Amino acid sequence: DFTYKGTIAPGKWLRNLSIPYSHNNESGTVKAQIFFPKSYEKGKSLRTIIALTGYYGNQTLWQVRTNIEKYANKYNFIIVCPNVHKTVYEMKFFPQTKTKWAKVPGGIFIGKILINYLRTTFDIAAEKSKTGIVGVQMGALGAFLSAARFSDDIGAIAGFTGIYDK
């Protein structure tokens, strides 16, 4: 059984989640929101899409600027929007790293922390064949890097207006 004790309302966004992380003796939280389609039922296996934003975006971008909920309801998938702005989806920081979006590298957060959190807290993103990732702009780079690095966990990928030359 998953560990989330709050109310999940099918067809609505679950906002202001704080996803805890610990990495290299540093800890903190990252904000996120999750859309559960109208067909959602606890224990029912649905596809999950992690939706990443551009460098200056936040967890509300997909909700505010797209009709993604319409498609989530029509095709029965869950949307996970983490607030990972200002990352290039790095796997580690170096002494010369000037801008850190958080105390954990973006690539580590997506592939190790976020996916594990979704599995243990909501019992979603548990199967590669039902877990996808999509991104826009810098998030497209993050989607492709995450899918390549964590290919055992992510089975589908898409990118829009991506920045791919890192």
C-alpha positions in Angstrom: 0.0 0.0 0.0 1.3 3.5 -0.8 2.2 5.9 1.9 0.3 9.1 0.8 -2.4 9.8 3.5 -4.0 12.9 1.9 -7.0 13.0 -0.4 -6.6 12.3 -4.1 -9.5 13.7 -6.1 -9.7 12.1 -9.6 -9.8 14.8 -12.3 -7.9 17.3 -10.1 -4.4 18.5 -9.5 -2.8 17.5 -6.2 -0.7 20.7 -5.6 2.0 21.8 -3.3 3.7 18.5 -2.7 7.0 18.7 -1.1 9.2 15.8 -2.3 12.0 15.2 0.2 15.5 14.3 -0.9 18.9 13.5 0.7 22.0 13.4 -1.4 25.7 13.6 -0.4 24.8 14.7 3.2 22.5 17.4 1.8 18.8 17.4 2.2 15.8 19.5 1.2 12.5 19.4 -0.7 11.3 20.0 -4.2 7.8 21.2 -5.0 5.7 19.3 -7.4 2.1 18.7 -8.5 0.4 15.6 -9.8 -2.8 15.4 -12.0 -4.8 12.2 -11.4 -7.3 11.6 -14.3 -11.0 11.1 -13.7 -10.5 7.3 -14.2 -8.0 7.1 -11.3 -8.8 4.6 -8.6 -6.4 3.6 -5.8 -4.6 0.4 -6.7 -5.5 0.7 -10.4 -2.4 0.7 -12.6 -2.3 3.8 -14.9 0.4 5.2 -17.1 2.5 8.0 -15.6 4.1 10.9 -17.5 6.8 13.0 -15.8 6.5 16.5 -17.4 9.5 18.7 -17.3 9.6 22.5 -18.0 12.2 24.9 -19.4 15.0 26.5 -17.5 12.7 29.2 -16.0 9.5 27.2 -15.7 7.9 25.8 -12.6 5.6 22.9 -11.7 2.5 24.8 -12.9 3.6 25.4 -16.5 2.0 22.3 -18.0 -1.3 23.1 -16.3 -1.3 26.8 -17.2 -0.1 26.6 -20.8 -1.4 23.4 -22.2 -4.6 21.2 -22.3 -2.7 18.2 -20.9 -5.5 17.4 -18.4 -7.9 16.9 -21.3 -5.5 14.3 -22.8 -4.8 12.7 -19.4 -8.5 12.2 -18.9 -9.1 10.9 -22.4 -6.2 8.5 -22.4 -6.0 7.7 -18.7 -2.6 8.8 -17.6 -1.2 10.5 -14.5 0.9 13.7 -15.0 3.8 14.5 -12.6 5.2 18.0 -12.7 8.2 18.6 -10.5 9.7 22.1 -10.0 13.2 21.5 -11.4 13.8 24.9 -12.9 17.3 26.1 -13.5 18.9 22.7 -14.0 20.7 21.2 -17.0 19.9 17.7 -15.6 23.4 17.2 -14.3 24.5 14.1 -12.5 26.9 15.8 -10.2 28.1 19.3 -9.3 31.7 20.5 -9.8 33.6 23.2 -7.8 33.0 25.6 -10.7 29.3 25.1 -10.7 27.9 28.5 -10.1 24.1 28.0 -10.2 22.6 25.2 -8.3 18.8 24.8 -8.5 18.9 22.7 -5.4 21.4 20.8 -3.3 20.8 17.7 -5.5 21.8 17.5 -9.2 18.8 17.5 -11.5 19.6 14.2 -13.2 19.9 12.5 -9.8 16.6 14.0 -8.6 14.6 12.8 -11.6 16.1 9.3 -12.0 16.7 8.3 -8.4 14.7 10.4 -6.1 11.5 11.4 -8.0 10.8 8.0 -9.5 11.4 6.2 -6.1 9.1 8.8 -4.4 6.3 8.2 -6.9 6.6 4.4 -6.5 6.7 4.4 -2.7 4.3 7.3 -2.0 1.6 6.8 -4.7 2.3 3.4 -6.2 2.8 5.0 -9.7 5.7 4.9 -12.2 6.4 1.4 -11.0 6.6 -0.2 -14.5 8.9 0.9 -17.3 6.2 0.1 -19.8 3.9 2.6 -18.1 6.3 5.3 -17.3 7.2 8.1 -19.7 8.9 11.5 -19.6 8.3 14.6 -21.6 10.0 18.0 -21.6 9.9 21.4 -23.2 13.0 23.5 -24.0 15.7 22.6 -21.3 13.2 20.0 -20.0 13.4 18.2 -23.3 17.1 17.7 -22.7 16.3 16.5 -19.2 13.7 14.0 -20.6 16.2 12.6 -23.1 19.0 12.4 -20.6 16.8 10.9 -18.0 15.5 8.2 -20.4 19.0 7.3 -21.5 20.5 7.2 -17.9 17.5 5.5 -16.3 16.4 3.2 -19.2 15.4 0.5 -16.8 12.7 2.8 -15.3 11.5 5.0 -18.2 9.9 3.4 -21.3 8.7 6.4 -23.4 10.1 9.9 -24.1 9.2 13.0 -25.9 10.7 16.5 -26.3 9.4 19.8 -27.6 11.5 22.7 -28.8 14.5 21.1 -27.0 18.0 22.2 -26.3 20.0 19.1 -27.0 23.6 20.3 -27.4 25.0 19.8 -23.9 
